[in-house]
Amino acid sequence: MRYDPDLDRNIFEESVEGEIYRIPARIGDKGRYEVTGVLSAGGFGVIYRGRDRRLFEKNVLIKAIRYNRRHLRVPNNRAVLRDVEQQRNRLKHELKMLVAGQDRGIGGIPTLLDIVTDLGLDLYGPHDDGQGRRHHYSFDDQWRDEPYLILSYVNGSPFSEALTFESFTRNRLGNVQQVIFQIGRIVAAFHRRGKLKSGADISFLYQDLKPANIIFTTEKRPVLIDFGSFAVRVDGRTQAAFSRVGTPGYQPPEFVDGTSTALLDERVDVFSMGMTVYHLVGGVAPMADGEGYSVVDPEVMRGVEAAWRQWIEKCIQRSPNDRFASLKTAIEAAKGLPR
């Protein structure tokens, strides 16, 4: 933590994989929430650890937007305005998905505690233009009204980091099986069709299942942590907004082969679950080929126990028709996997 005289605020800074993340050391009304560290950083967001100073120093998580750093390198780049609008809409969407999860009584997900606005220093900067010159983003002072979600605390590390933890590796297959059971059931609960007031069916596709979005808690329990990637399905047809939000290496072929958005269904999450399990069991992240299709390393697959290899292969078939028909079916099949 350091004091910034220009802002007259104490600033929290931390480097994650070479990226610097900045946030006011205390945010919200009268600095209610104090930032203590970075839990994880993904494509669209950063999750900070924090404390609620008004409620007995209770631990919380603080979800912040992660903006496109490439756009921010160019001073007064109006592409930033579009990025701000898109990312703040995405955070609103994430808020709705958290509420939807709570309305459905889904366990194993964080609880939404509060929503606050404060300075957005990841947006404000300073930013480097790549030639050693530094500047701040200042369009419309939008950085002064940055939204943050305050979530219930989850104590642990992303599975992408936990792969080397002794608490994970000493029972690797058992821990991975719990990911299939617990995370699979969470996502399957979002797949379940509910009803809108209009009478239409509504359900959700997660789309971006990967180890970085799952926390391995100190109690060795997997918890889903990111909710900004959901697509909405109405009467069995996937809506265009927020669709195809995947990560190369984990995203299904349907995201790159021209499949109609409306036809995307829960088998996209079956595919991503298969790739997630491949990563956790094999210890190597899947990659994307030159066309963007997610692929596994055959050499790594040969080292995976036969029953697990067959389960993964069933999940990641190129054609959705050849995969498990649903996550519930995949979970049932995983009950017989050797531990």
C-alpha positions in Angstrom: 0.0 0.0 0.0 1.2 3.5 -0.8 -0.1 7.0 -0.6 -0.9 8.8 -3.9 -0.8 12.6 -3.4 -2.6 13.3 -6.7 -5.6 11.3 -5.7 -5.2 11.9 -1.9 -5.8 8.2 -1.4 -3.9 5.2 -0.2 -3.5 2.8 -3.1 -3.2 -1.0 -3.1 -0.9 -2.4 -5.9 0.0 -6.0 -6.6 1.7 -7.7 -9.6 0.1 -10.9 -11.0 2.0 -12.7 -13.8 3.7 -9.4 -14.8 0.5 -7.3 -14.7 0.1 -4.6 -12.1 -3.3 -4.2 -10.5 -4.3 -1.0 -8.7 -7.3 -0.3 -6.6 -7.9 2.2 -3.7 -6.8 0.6 -0.5 -10.3 1.2 0.9 -13.5 1.4 -1.2 -17.1 2.2 -0.6 -18.9 4.5 1.8 -16.3 5.9 4.3 -13.8 3.3 3.1 -15.9 0.4 4.4 -14.0 -2.4 2.4 -10.2 -2.7 2.8 -8.3 -4.5 0.1 -5.7 -7.1 1.3 -4.6 -9.0 -1.8 -5.4 -10.4 -5.3 -7.1 -13.8 -5.3 -7.3 -14.3 -9.1 -7.2 -12.4 -12.4 -9.0 -13.6 -15.5 -9.8 -12.3 -19.0 -12.5 -9.9 -17.9 -12.2 -9.5 -14.1 -10.0 -9.3 -11.0 -11.0 -10.7 -7.7 -9.4 -9.1 -4.6 -9.4 -10.3 -1.0 -10.7 -7.7 1.4 -12.2 -7.0 4.9 -15.4 -5.3 5.9 -14.3 -2.7 8.4 -17.9 -2.0 9.5 -18.7 -5.6 10.2 -16.1 -6.9 12.6 -13.3 -7.1 10.0 -15.2 -9.9 8.2 -13.4 -11.3 5.2 -14.9 -10.5 1.8 -14.1 -10.8 -1.9 -14.2 -7.7 -4.2 -14.9 -8.3 -7.9 -13.5 -5.6 -10.2 -13.5 -5.2 -14.0 -10.3 -5.9 -15.9 -10.1 -3.6 -18.9 -8.3 -4.2 -22.3 -4.8 -3.2 -21.6 -4.0 -2.9 -25.3 -6.6 -0.1 -25.7 -5.3 1.7 -22.7 -1.8 2.0 -24.1 -3.0 4.6 -26.6 -3.7 8.0 -25.0 -7.2 9.3 -25.5 -8.2 6.2 -27.4 -12.0 6.3 -27.9 -12.0 2.5 -28.2 -11.7 2.6 -24.4 -15.2 4.2 -24.2 -16.7 1.1 -25.9 -14.7 -1.2 -23.7 -15.9 0.5 -20.5 -19.5 0.3 -21.6 -19.2 -3.4 -22.6 -17.3 -4.4 -19.4 -19.7 -2.6 -17.1 -22.6 -4.3 -18.8 -20.8 -7.6 -18.3 -20.5 -6.8 -14.6 -24.2 -6.1 -14.4 -24.8 -9.4 -16.2 -22.6 -11.1 -13.6 -24.7 -9.5 -10.9 -27.8 -10.9 -12.4 -26.3 -14.4 -12.6 -25.3 -14.3 -9.0 -28.9 -13.4 -8.1 -30.2 -16.1 -10.4 -28.0 -18.6 -8.6 -29.2 -17.5 -5.2 -32.9 -17.6 -6.4 -32.3 -21.2 -7.5 -30.8 -22.1 -4.2 -27.5 -23.2 -5.7 -24.8 -23.9 -3.2 -21.0 -23.7 -3.7 -21.1 -20.2 -5.1 -20.3 -16.8 -3.4 -23.1 -14.8 -2.0 -23.6 -11.2 -3.2 -23.2 -8.9 -0.2 -23.0 -5.4 -1.6 -22.4 -3.2 -4.7 -20.3 -0.1 -4.4 -18.8 2.6 -6.7 -15.4 4.2 -6.3 -12.2 5.1 -8.2 -11.2 2.7 -11.0 -7.4 2.8 -10.9 -6.9 -0.1 -13.2 -8.8 2.0 -15.8 -7.2 5.4 -14.8 -3.6 4.2 -14.9 -0.9 5.3 -15.2 -0.5 3.4 -18.5 2.6 2.9 -20.6 2.4 3.5 -24.4 5.1 1.0 -25.1 7.7 3.7 -25.7 8.4 4.7 -22.1 5.8 7.4 -22.0 3.1 7.3 -19.2 -0.4 8.7 -19.3 -3.7 8.5 -17.5 -7.1 7.7 -18.9 -9.4 10.7 -18.4 -12.5 10.6 -20.8 -15.5 11.9 -18.9 -13.9 11.0 -15.6 -15.5 7.6 -16.0 -12.8 6.1 -13.8 -14.3 7.9 -10.8 -17.5 5.8 -11.0 -16.1 2.3 -11.2 -18.5 -0.4 -9.9 -17.4 -3.2 -7.6 -19.2 -6.3 -6.4 -18.7 -7.4 -2.8 -19.0 -11.2 -2.3 -18.8 -13.6 0.5 -15.3 -14.8 1.2 -13.7 -18.0 -0.3 -10.4 -19.0 1.3 -8.2 -20.8 -1.2 -6.4 -20.6 -4.6 -7.5 -21.1 -8.2 -7.1 -24.7 -9.3 -4.7 -23.4 -12.0 -2.3 -22.5 -9.1 -3.2 -25.4 -6.8 -1.9 -28.1 -9.2 1.4 -28.2 -7.4 -0.1 -28.1 -3.8 0.7 -31.2 -1.8 -2.9 -31.1 -0.5 -4.1 -31.5 -4.1 -1.5 -33.9 -5.5 -1.6 -36.4 -2.7 -5.2 -37.2 -3.8 -5.3 -35.8 -7.3 -7.9 -38.1 -8.7 -10.2 -37.8 -5.7 -10.0 -34.0 -5.8 -10.6 -33.9 -9.5 -13.6 -36.2 -9.0 -15.0 -33.7 -6.5 -14.6 -31.0 -9.2 -16.8 -33.1 -11.5 -19.4 -33.7 -8.8 -19.6 -30.3 -7.2 -18.8 -27.9 -10.0 -20.7 -30.1 -12.4 -23.8 -29.9 -10.2 -23.6 -26.2 -9.9 -23.4 -25.6 -13.6 -26.1 -28.3 -14.2 -28.4 -26.4 -11.8 -28.0 -23.3 -14.1 -28.9 -25.6 -17.1 -32.2 -26.5 -15.4 -35.1 -24.7 -17.1 -37.0 -22.1 -15.0 -39.9 -19.9 -15.8 -40.1 -16.2 -16.7 -43.2 -14.2 -15.8 -44.1 -14.4 -19.5 -44.3 -18.1 -19.2 -41.2 -18.7 -21.3 -38.5 -21.1 -20.2 -35.1 -19.7 -19.1 -31.8 -21.4 -18.5 -28.1 -20.6 -18.6 -24.9 -21.8 -20.2 -21.6 -21.2 -18.2 -19.4 -21.3 -21.4 -16.0 -20.6 -19.7 -15.4 -23.5 -17.3 -11.6 -23.8 -16.6 -9.3 -24.3 -13.6 -8.7 -20.5 -13.2 -12.5 -20.0 -12.5 -12.6 -22.7 -9.8 -11.1 -22.1 -6.3 -9.5 -25.0 -4.4 -10.3 -24.0 -0.8 -8.3 -24.7 2.3 -11.0 -27.3 3.1 -10.1 -29.0 -0.2 -13.5 -28.1 -1.7 -14.0 -26.7 -5.2 -16.0 -23.5 -5.5 -17.0 -21.7 -8.7 -15.9 -18.1 -8.5 -16.6 -16.3 -11.8 -20.1 -15.5 -13.1 -19.6 -13.1 -16.0 -19.5 -15.7 -18.8 -23.1 -17.0 -18.7 -25.2 -17.1 -21.9 -29.0 -17.0 -21.5 -31.3 -19.5 -23.2 -35.0 -18.7 -23.7 -37.3 -21.4 -24.8 -34.4 -23.6 -25.7 -32.6 -21.0 -27.9 -29.4 -19.3 -26.8 -29.5 -15.5 -27.0 -26.7 -13.6 -28.9 -25.8 -11.3 -25.9 -22.9 -12.7 -23.9 -22.7 -15.8 -26.0 -19.4 -17.5 -27.1 -17.5 -16.3 -24.1 -14.9 -19.0 -23.9 -11.1 -19.4 -23.5 -9.0 -20.9 -26.2 -8.0 -24.4 -25.1 -11.2 -24.9 -23.1 -13.9 -23.6 -25.5 -15.9 -26.0 -27.6 -15.6 -26.3 -31.4 -19.1 -24.7 -31.7 -17.6 -21.4 -30.8 -15.3 -21.3 -33.9 -17.0 -23.5 -36.5 -19.9 -21.3 -37.4 -22.6 -23.1 -35.4 -25.6 -20.9 -35.0 -25.7 -19.1 -31.6 -29.3 -20.2 -31.1 -28.3 -23.9 -31.3 -25.6 -23.7 -28.6 -26.7 -25.9 -25.7 -25.4 -27.4 -22.4 -23.0 -29.7 -24.2 -20.7 -26.6 -24.6 -20.2 -26.9 -20.8 -19.7 -30.7 -21.1 -16.8 -30.0 -23.5 -15.2 -27.4 -21.2 -15.6 -29.7 -18.2 -13.7 -32.4 -20.2 -10.9 -29.9 -21.0 -10.8 -28.8 -17.3 -10.5 -32.4 -16.1 -7.7 -33.0 -18.7 -5.8 -30.1 -17.3 -6.2 -31.1 -13.7 -5.4 -34.8 -14.2 -2.7 -34.4 -16.8 -1.1 -31.3 -15.2 -0.9 -29.5 -18.6 -3.2 -26.9 -19.9 -5.0 -27.6 -23.2 -4.0 -25.5 -26.2 -5.7 -24.0 -29.3 -4.6 -24.9 -32.8 -4.1 -22.4 -35.6 -7.8 -22.3 -36.3 -8.8 -21.7 -32.7 -10.0 -25.3 -31.9 -9.2 -26.6 -28.5 -6.8 -29.6 -28.5 -5.1 -31.9 -26.1 -1.6 -33.3 -26.2 -1.8 -37.0 -27.2 1.3 -37.7 -25.2 -0.3 -36.3 -22.1 -3.5 -38.3 -22.8 -1.5 -41.5 -23.0 -0.3 -41.0 -19.5 -3.8 -40.6 -18.1 -5.4 -43.8 -16.6 -7.5 -45.5 -19.1 -11.0 -45.0 -17.5 -10.2 -41.3 -17.0 -9.0 -41.0 -20.5 -12.2 -42.5 -21.9 -14.3 -40.2 -19.8 -12.4 -37.1 -21.0 -12.5 -38.2 -24.6 -16.3 -38.7 -24.4 -16.6 -35.1 -23.1 -14.5 -33.5 -25.8 -15.8 -35.1 -28.9 -15.8 -32.7 -31.9 -19.6 -33.3 -32.5 -21.9 -32.4 -29.6 -24.0 -35.4 -30.5 -21.0 -37.7 -29.6 -20.5 -36.2 -26.1 -22.3 -36.9 -22.9 -25.8 -35.6 -23.5 -25.6 -33.4 -20.3 -23.5 -32.7 -17.3 -25.8 -34.8 -15.2 -25.0 -37.8 -17.5 -21.3 -37.0 -17.3 -21.4 -36.8 -13.5 -23.1 -40.2 -13.3 -20.4 -41.7 -15.5 -17.7 -40.2 -13.3 -19.0 -42.0 -10.2 -17.3 -45.2 -11.5 -13.9 -43.6 -12.1 -11.0 -45.0 -10.1 -9.5 -42.8 -7.4 
